[in-house]
Amino acid sequence: MATVLVFIDNPGDQLAKANQELLTLAAAAGEPAVALNGPLHDSVEATMAEYGVHHIYRPAVEELDDYLVAPKAAYLAAAAGQAQPAAVLLDNTFEGKEIAGRLGIKLGSGVVTDVTAVSGSGSGLTATKSVLAGGYTVESTVSTGIPVLTVKPNTVAPSPAGAATEPEKTVIEVDAASQPAARITGVEERPASGRPALADAGIIVSGGRGTNGDFGPIEALADELGAAVGASRAATDAGWIEHSAQVGQTGQTVSPQLYVSAGISGAIQQKAGMQTAKVIVAVNKDEDSPVFEIADFGVVGDLFEVLPQATEEIRKRRS
């Protein structure tokens, strides 16, 4: 059976849901192997074994995180050279997509990013994605080299393999300092919000210009649902919320199970970032807002009236 290589970057002491999804896709397409960067905790190794990983590759050096992207791409290319995989899967983060692009050049392979569904097996994987600002959905296959795919979270339900494996381990030699990359001179940790990360969240509540800068109702509903908070570009440009919360063509593209859009018109740039959500609920005072064209459920009303009622009703049903 063909090997499918999954790149997992600094998982910490618990394997994230997005990584479990990648391993699930890898197991469906072949035999999963992992190119790991960062410490390998016992709990992470045990989870990998549950998902059928038969081989774990690790870099011989710990300096990959001291530089931007390039050494990680060089390490992943070396791991691919050892594993000879039929395909390589990565997270659909900004960094993951840049690593994928560099890896494609090193391997002489085709790359598909922003993937929302994967089918097939081995090198014959078919990737589904939205293109042209979300105007079309296409299916793509890579005809040159090893397919390199970056897959959005919430693409598949994580599913452990039938029986746990005992992964073999191999150390990969890579000279991080020899790669033409900028060195990271300092890192400042962002205060934890307690909410899930926007990219992996199963539920997202987003606000836009209609909030007039008051994200209170957005955050209250998000906290009641255990959701992440997103925003339109208008809201982030106005300084009402940090730019990392931006969903859209020039922000993050997301694919949650539920996306609540409140006070956002739904212009094409916003739609491109969220229209692959499984269920879209729109709240807007303007019944002609473009967002209603793609919404599964729409409420014409003031978000400052609708969202608090929804939050209170959810709270009652949970009590």
VOGU-3710 file (C-alpha; in Angstrom, 3 decimals, decimal comma):
1> matvlvfidn> 0,000/0,000/0,000  1,287/3,485/-0,880  2,566/5,792/1,857  0,861/9,159/2,417  3,104/11,602/4,297  1,542/14,101/6,721  3,497/17,120/7,987  2,746/17,929/11,640  4,375/21,037/13,074  4,853/21,401/16,844
11> pgdqlakanq> 1,751/19,541/18,056  2,496/20,090/21,746  1,264/17,409/24,143  -2,055/16,764/22,354  -2,627/16,143/18,663  -4,966/18,834/17,304  -8,231/17,875/15,615  -6,987/19,280/12,290  -3,977/16,948/12,438  -6,200/13,997/13,297
21> elltlaaaag> -8,260/14,829/10,203  -5,128/14,774/8,036  -4,194/11,362/9,434  -7,726/10,121/8,735  -7,441/11,256/5,111  -3,983/9,694/4,841  -5,278/6,357/6,164  -8,116/6,400/3,637  -5,645/6,998/0,791  -2,834/4,674/1,897
31> epavalngpl> -0,517/4,060/4,853  -0,038/7,198/7,009  3,457/8,386/7,839  4,316/11,579/9,707  7,081/14,131/9,195  7,120/15,714/12,649  8,722/18,979/13,693  9,055/19,594/17,417  9,039/17,383/20,524  7,281/14,022/20,342
41> hdsveatmae> 5,243/13,584/23,519  4,082/10,111/24,533  0,437/11,160/24,233  0,972/12,414/20,679  2,810/9,251/19,657  -0,009/7,146/21,138  -2,598/9,115/19,146  -0,580/8,708/15,950  -0,460/4,948/16,584  -4,254/4,919/17,006
51> ygvhhiyrpa> -4,570/6,561/13,585  -2,461/3,895/11,915  0,817/5,829/11,494  3,521/3,315/10,568  6,519/5,668/10,384  7,529/8,913/12,136  10,281/11,078/10,654  12,031/13,676/12,805  14,745/16,258/12,045  18,207/15,717/13,485
61> veelddylva> 18,287/19,363/14,624  16,005/21,478/16,772  16,703/24,782/15,018  13,958/24,632/12,386  11,805/27,003/14,424  14,616/29,549/14,616  14,033/30,424/10,947  11,115/31,266/8,695  9,649/28,413/6,641  12,599/27,473/4,373
71> pkaaylaaaa> 14,290/24,914/6,689  10,944/23,221/7,317  10,391/22,876/3,577  13,927/21,454/3,181  13,304/18,967/6,008  9,957/17,901/4,553  11,555/17,408/1,122  14,250/15,221/2,723  11,564/13,238/4,586  9,671/12,772/1,322
81> gqaqpaavll> 12,885/11,518/-0,257  13,121/8,852/2,447  9,429/7,936/2,563  8,785/8,023/-1,199  5,127/8,868/-0,551  2,303/8,832/-3,040  1,124/12,195/-1,637  1,957/14,808/1,024  -0,717/16,469/3,185  -0,300/19,676/5,214
91> dntfegkeia> -2,438/22,034/7,306  -4,047/24,867/5,350  -2,431/27,612/7,458  -0,540/30,539/5,946  2,735/28,830/6,874  1,508/25,425/5,718  0,682/26,828/2,282  4,081/28,488/1,975  5,846/25,266/2,973  3,726/23,407/0,410
101> grlgiklgsg> 4,715/25,840/-2,339  8,412/25,519/-1,554  8,077/21,743/-1,276  6,425/21,595/-4,684  9,409/23,386/-6,217  11,908/21,089/-4,483  10,059/17,945/-5,575  9,006/19,205/-9,007  5,414/18,502/-7,962  1,992/20,040/-8,359
111> vvtdvtavsg> 0,430/21,760/-5,342  -3,236/22,270/-4,470  -4,150/24,598/-1,579  -7,410/25,429/0,242  -8,685/21,880/-0,254  -12,143/21,196/1,214  -12,521/17,511/0,265  -10,215/14,670/-0,761  -11,132/11,436/-2,528  -9,255/8,595/-4,198
121> sgsgltatks> -6,120/6,830/-3,056  -2,351/6,960/-3,430  -1,109/9,377/-6,074  -4,583/9,441/-7,641  -6,033/11,780/-5,028  -8,699/14,207/-6,218  -8,890/17,529/-4,354  -12,040/19,659/-4,229  -11,744/23,427/-3,685  -13,415/26,761/-4,401
131> vlaggytves> -11,815/29,084/-6,973  -12,284/32,582/-8,435  -13,348/34,125/-5,115  -15,715/31,249/-4,427  -17,541/31,519/-7,736  -16,840/27,916/-8,724  -16,112/24,563/-7,096  -13,550/22,460/-8,951  -11,974/19,045/-8,636  -8,223/18,942/-9,218
141> tvstgipvlt> -5,684/16,173/-9,652  -1,911/16,563/-9,737  -0,387/15,196/-12,942  3,270/15,983/-12,210  5,295/14,619/-9,318  3,988/13,816/-5,844  0,661/15,553/-5,071  1,115/18,165/-2,327  -2,191/19,209/-0,738  -3,017/21,693/2,025
151> vkpntvapsp> -6,362/20,711/3,529  -8,786/22,950/5,406  -9,957/21,809/8,838  -13,422/20,213/9,188  -12,968/18,350/5,910  -13,548/14,916/7,455  -14,515/13,511/10,864  -11,410/12,183/12,665  -11,487/8,381/12,693  -8,809/6,215/14,350
161> agaatepekt> -7,661/3,072/12,558  -8,973/-0,350/13,495  -5,807/-1,395/15,344  -2,972/0,664/16,828  0,429/0,489/15,146  3,973/0,707/16,493  5,481/3,506/14,423  9,083/3,124/13,283  11,209/6,240/13,779  13,793/7,731/11,421
171> vievdaasqp> 15,975/10,793/11,935  16,370/13,097/8,918  19,546/15,117/8,467  18,900/18,736/7,526  21,128/21,801/7,903  18,752/24,576/8,955  21,428/27,268/8,927  22,312/26,563/5,278  18,821/27,448/4,036  18,302/30,994/2,681
181> aaritgveer> 15,826/32,075/5,325  15,265/34,961/7,730  16,076/34,179/11,345  13,402/34,729/14,004  14,839/37,035/16,656  11,909/37,162/19,064  8,467/35,744/19,753  5,693/37,374/21,753  2,904/35,073/22,867  -0,625/36,316/22,302
191> pasgrpalad> -2,859/36,250/25,410  -5,147/33,221/25,319  -8,823/34,043/24,721  -10,153/30,652/25,753  -11,921/30,352/22,380  -10,944/27,865/19,659  -8,569/28,937/16,909  -10,385/30,493/13,960  -8,878/28,156/11,359  -9,906/24,914/13,131
201> agiivsggrg> -13,188/26,012/14,763  -16,273/23,922/14,110  -18,454/26,972/14,794  -17,647/30,610/13,973  -19,638/33,740/14,799  -18,539/36,741/12,714  -19,391/40,421/12,901  -18,974/43,215/10,416  -19,752/46,860/9,801  -23,214/46,396/11,302
211> tngdfgpiea> -21,720/45,945/14,777  -20,641/49,620/14,800  -17,634/48,493/16,800  -19,579/46,648/19,505  -18,663/42,964/19,319  -20,355/42,192/22,640  -23,327/40,276/21,145  -20,976/38,436/18,762  -18,683/37,326/21,585  -21,562/36,395/23,904
221> ladelgaavg> -23,132/34,099/21,295  -19,729/32,650/20,393  -18,970/31,836/24,024  -22,366/30,182/24,491  -21,742/28,025/21,397  -18,072/27,327/22,162  -17,254/29,105/18,917  -14,469/31,241/17,489  -15,016/34,931/16,740  -14,461/36,186/13,194
231> asraatdagw> -14,860/39,513/11,451  -15,120/41,186/8,082  -12,325/43,322/6,680  -14,352/46,471/7,357  -14,404/45,614/11,063  -10,706/44,801/11,290  -9,671/47,852/9,230  -11,718/50,038/11,566  -9,690/48,687/14,496  -12,712/47,124/16,202
241> iehsaqvgqt> -11,030/43,720/16,368  -7,573/42,351/15,565  -6,698/41,533/11,950  -6,109/37,867/12,785  -9,909/37,532/13,104  -10,529/38,548/9,481  -12,402/36,027/7,352  -12,370/36,567/3,602  -10,385/36,614/0,411  -7,611/38,704/2,004
251> gqtvspqlyv> -7,999/37,108/5,449  -8,492/33,528/6,540  -10,540/31,044/4,566  -12,542/28,780/6,863  -14,828/25,793/6,487  -16,665/25,254/9,789  -19,732/23,156/10,450  -21,671/26,336/11,336  -20,930/29,934/10,326  -23,014/32,764/11,779
261> sagisgaiqq> -22,689/36,040/9,858  -24,005/39,072/11,728  -24,013/42,588/10,325  -21,926/41,575/7,298  -23,156/42,399/3,805  -21,581/39,323/2,252  -19,616/40,958/-0,551  -17,671/38,583/-2,784  -14,449/39,024/-0,771  -16,189/37,855/2,426
271> kagmqtakvi> -18,036/35,018/0,687  -14,770/33,666/-0,696  -13,548/33,054/2,845  -16,542/31,257/4,333  -18,980/29,919/1,759  -17,678/26,351/2,079  -19,118/26,240/5,614  -21,556/23,350/6,011  -24,355/25,610/7,366  -24,479/29,417/7,051
281> vavnkdedsp> -26,809/31,552/9,164  -27,060/35,252/8,242  -28,412/38,119/10,346  -28,709/41,481/8,611  -31,115/44,440/8,619  -30,900/44,755/4,834  -32,985/42,032/3,188  -31,113/42,656/-0,093  -27,666/41,890/1,368  -25,681/39,480/-0,849
291> vfeiadfgvv> -25,061/37,208/2,146  -28,647/35,939/1,940  -27,870/34,451/-1,482  -25,605/31,821/0,084  -27,169/31,537/3,545  -28,959/28,325/4,526  -30,949/30,302/7,106  -31,486/34,066/7,121  -32,880/36,492/9,668  -33,757/40,014/8,533
301> gdlfevlpqa> -33,288/42,007/11,704  -31,009/44,010/13,977  -28,154/41,867/15,285  -28,383/43,723/18,630  -31,882/42,300/19,039  -31,528/38,922/17,318  -28,217/37,681/18,757  -29,010/38,324/22,466  -32,311/36,467/22,030  -30,534/33,542/20,396
311> teeirkrrs> -27,886/33,531/23,133  -30,508/33,543/25,885  -32,536/30,778/24,238  -29,431/28,567/23,886  -28,581/29,245/27,537  -32,097/28,240/28,642  -32,016/25,000/26,665  -28,699/24,065/28,217  -29,725/24,803/31,800
//
